[in-house]
Amino acid sequence: MATIAVIGAGPSGCSAGYHLAKSGHQVTLIDKNRFPRDKVCGDGISLESIQALSTMGIYPQDLKKLIVDYAPVHRFFLGVSNQISHSEATSLEAYCIPRFVFDQLLYEKAIDVGCVPLTQTISKKDGHLQTLSREFDYLIDARGVSAGEVTAIAIRSYWSFDRQDLSEVDLTEAQIHFDHHLGVNGYGWIFPVATQGEVVKFNVGVGVWMDEYQKINTNVIQLFKEFIQSNKQTAHLLSKVLHQETPKVYPLATAKKGNQVADGNILKIGDAANLTDPLTGEGIANAVLSGLYAAQAINMSRSPEMAAENWQYLYEARFEADLRAGLRIRAFRKFSFMNTLLIRVMKHNPRVAAQVSHAVAGLVPYHEVLSSLRY
Ligand SMILES: Cc1cc2nc3c(=O)[nH]c(=O)nc-3n(C[C@H](O)[C@H](O)[C@H](O)COP(=O)(O)OP(=O)(O)OC[C@H]3O[C@@H](n4cnc5c(N)ncnc54)[C@H](O)[C@@H]3O)c2cc1C
């Protein structure tokens, strides 16, 4: 059995730690923060994330226990401007759960199966990672975007409302907006989070890809302000808001081409391996699954070199095709009329509408959507 340090106890690190400790390895789970801790996020636990969590023995009933106060999602809304949008009901529930609560559930799972927790910052500068890589048989680098390549930037705020000012649809619909002024590769979201009390809470934010962001020549706080003032849905919510938290800015590590996920005995997973969805910025599902596959790569290998090769193979086999399809769809969006055209097609073709909505929710792979649009 091997000695393994997993650095970062977000969804990817907890997943890797869980599977490796269950296989009998001696796992130290290191994080710079004490848990529970917050992570700036849209808090959307997509249908794909829910499926991925079952690999860690976390099922919808476990999430339901957590969401006494939090929100189940029954509809997905896609809008490209104030004029055109599509709302699709789903028979499967997704959830919006603050990361402070959600990540703690995964952390406890990893500790319960034997991971030894350690609070420590493993910095890039002082050769700390290399020193650790000599002390342990394997390092799993799960430090999130700080260890990956920053490809996008996002901003998130929480807004509170009086429950009676909102409709049932407001409280159960996850909305994604591709508004023109966010640039052709930017997006805004409105997710209901805590919806049970008299005062309910929404997660509202904007994300934009670095190449677009540099072209727009503005800052993300300004972009967020413009989005909430000009978008019909946010303007409607803004007129009723009781309290707005100061927005927080955070980078993202979305998919990139030619991605190398292993180096010697160091295997990168989650955001550290740029596994976030290149269209929606959703990263929890791939974070959880990458922890599983990196653990499998170690379990099926006789040496660190073989594990590195096997993890690179599994990354290419399990993630790359869909991430590439996502990048291809993103490239289409640079012709902004494509967004409008897609929503028009969705309005007239229920099958395409369901495919696209479920792809954005993470249930249908992007390459299947590309095929369904072709025929
Ligand atoms: C604004 C925003 C909105 C998003 N919305 C969604 C969404 O709605 N749904 C979704 O699925 N995804 C969303 N994402 C993406 C999602 O947050 C990430 O993909 C996901 O958190 C990746 O998990 P991870 O475990 O790889 O990294 P993280 O969750 O970032 O965890 C990394 C861990 O490493 C620790 N760490 C970092 N540096 C060090 C260090 N030097 N030493 C020790 N420990 C360290 C951190 O404390 C942290 O606990 C969003 C991202 C952003 C920025």
The ligand as an SDF file (V2000), in Angstrom:
LIG
                    3D

 53 58  0  0  0  0  0  0  0  0999 V2000
  -17.8000   32.0920   -9.3550 C   0  0  0  0  0  0  0  0  0  0  0  0
  -17.7850   30.6280   -9.6850 C   0  0  0  0  0  0  0  0  0  0  0  0
  -18.9910   29.9530   -9.8470 C   0  0  0  0  0  0  0  0  0  0  0  0
  -18.9900   28.5690  -10.0620 C   0  0  0  0  0  0  0  0  0  0  0  0
  -20.2060   27.9220  -10.1180 N   0  0  0  0  0  0  0  0  0  0  0  0
  -20.2410   26.5860  -10.2170 C   0  0  0  0  0  0  0  0  0  0  0  0
  -21.4740   25.8950  -10.1390 C   0  0  0  0  0  0  0  0  0  0  0  0
  -22.5440   26.5000   -9.9460 O   0  0  0  0  0  0  0  0  0  0  0  0
  -21.4660   24.5260  -10.2400 N   0  0  0  0  0  0  0  0  0  0  0  0
  -20.2870   23.8350  -10.4250 C   0  0  0  0  0  0  0  0  0  0  0  0
  -20.3350   22.5930  -10.5450 O   0  0  0  0  0  0  0  0  0  0  0  0
  -19.1040   24.4690  -10.4760 N   0  0  0  0  0  0  0  0  0  0  0  0
  -19.0290   25.8250  -10.3630 C   0  0  0  0  0  0  0  0  0  0  0  0
  -17.8170   26.4640  -10.3590 N   0  0  0  0  0  0  0  0  0  0  0  0
  -16.5900   25.6630  -10.4930 C   0  0  0  0  0  0  0  0  0  0  0  0
  -16.2620   24.9380   -9.1910 C   0  0  0  0  0  0  0  0  0  0  0  0
  -16.2220   25.8550   -8.1270 O   0  0  0  0  0  0  0  0  0  0  0  0
  -14.9070   24.2330   -9.3020 C   0  0  0  0  0  0  0  0  0  0  0  0
  -14.7980   23.5780  -10.5370 O   0  0  0  0  0  0  0  0  0  0  0  0
  -14.7210   23.1940   -8.1860 C   0  0  0  0  0  0  0  0  0  0  0  0
  -14.7380   23.8280   -6.9320 O   0  0  0  0  0  0  0  0  0  0  0  0
  -13.3950   22.4600   -8.3940 C   0  0  0  0  0  0  0  0  0  0  0  0
  -13.1560   21.6050   -7.2840 O   0  0  0  0  0  0  0  0  0  0  0  0
  -11.6490   21.3070   -6.8270 P   0  0  0  0  0  0  0  0  0  0  0  0
  -11.7470   20.3720   -5.6940 O   0  0  0  0  0  0  0  0  0  0  0  0
  -10.8270   20.9380   -7.9900 O   0  0  0  0  0  0  0  0  0  0  0  0
  -11.0980   22.7370   -6.3170 O   0  0  0  0  0  0  0  0  0  0  0  0
  -11.5990   23.6480   -5.0990 P   0  0  0  0  0  0  0  0  0  0  0  0
  -13.0130   23.4440   -4.8140 O   0  0  0  0  0  0  0  0  0  0  0  0
  -11.1520   25.0280   -5.4590 O   0  0  0  0  0  0  0  0  0  0  0  0
  -10.7650   23.1330   -3.8540 O   0  0  0  0  0  0  0  0  0  0  0  0
   -9.3830   23.3850   -3.7600 C   0  0  0  0  0  0  0  0  0  0  0  0
   -8.9700   23.2340   -2.2990 C   0  0  0  0  0  0  0  0  0  0  0  0
   -7.5450   23.3940   -2.2350 O   0  0  0  0  0  0  0  0  0  0  0  0
   -7.2070   24.2050   -1.1400 C   0  0  0  0  0  0  0  0  0  0  0  0
   -5.9350   24.8570   -1.4730 N   0  0  0  0  0  0  0  0  0  0  0  0
   -5.7140   25.7760   -2.4380 C   0  0  0  0  0  0  0  0  0  0  0  0
   -4.4210   26.1360   -2.4500 N   0  0  0  0  0  0  0  0  0  0  0  0
   -3.8100   25.4180   -1.4910 C   0  0  0  0  0  0  0  0  0  0  0  0
   -2.4710   25.3510   -1.0150 C   0  0  0  0  0  0  0  0  0  0  0  0
   -1.5060   26.1050   -1.5410 N   0  0  0  0  0  0  0  0  0  0  0  0
   -2.1810   24.4850   -0.0070 N   0  0  0  0  0  0  0  0  0  0  0  0
   -3.1640   23.7070    0.5630 C   0  0  0  0  0  0  0  0  0  0  0  0
   -4.4470   23.7540    0.1560 N   0  0  0  0  0  0  0  0  0  0  0  0
   -4.7760   24.5860   -0.8530 C   0  0  0  0  0  0  0  0  0  0  0  0
   -8.3730   25.1890   -1.0150 C   0  0  0  0  0  0  0  0  0  0  0  0
   -8.4870   25.7080    0.3050 O   0  0  0  0  0  0  0  0  0  0  0  0
   -9.5720   24.3090   -1.3950 C   0  0  0  0  0  0  0  0  0  0  0  0
  -10.1800   23.7090   -0.2600 O   0  0  0  0  0  0  0  0  0  0  0  0
  -17.7640   27.8500  -10.1740 C   0  0  0  0  0  0  0  0  0  0  0  0
  -16.5500   28.5320  -10.0390 C   0  0  0  0  0  0  0  0  0  0  0  0
  -16.5600   29.9030   -9.7740 C   0  0  0  0  0  0  0  0  0  0  0  0
  -15.2370   30.6040   -9.5870 C   0  0  0  0  0  0  0  0  0  0  0  0
  1  2  1  0
  2  3  1  0
  2 52  2  0
  3  4  2  0
  4  5  1  0
  4 50  1  0
  5  6  2  0
  6  7  1  0
  6 13  1  0
  7  8  2  0
  7  9  1  0
  9 10  1  0
 10 11  2  0
 10 12  1  0
 12 13  2  0
 13 14  1  0
 14 15  1  0
 14 50  1  0
 15 16  1  0
 16 17  1  0
 16 18  1  0
 18 19  1  0
 18 20  1  0
 20 21  1  0
 20 22  1  0
 22 23  1  0
 23 24  1  0
 24 25  2  0
 24 26  1  0
 24 27  1  0
 27 28  1  0
 28 29  2  0
 28 30  1  0
 28 31  1  0
 31 32  1  0
 32 33  1  0
 33 34  1  0
 33 48  1  0
 34 35  1  0
 35 36  1  0
 35 46  1  0
 36 37  1  0
 36 45  1  0
 37 38  2  0
 38 39  1  0
 39 40  1  0
 39 45  2  0
 40 41  1  0
 40 42  2  0
 42 43  1  0
 43 44  2  0
 44 45  1  0
 46 47  1  0
 46 48  1  0
 48 49  1  0
 50 51  2  0
 51 52  1  0
 52 53  1  0
M  END
$$$$
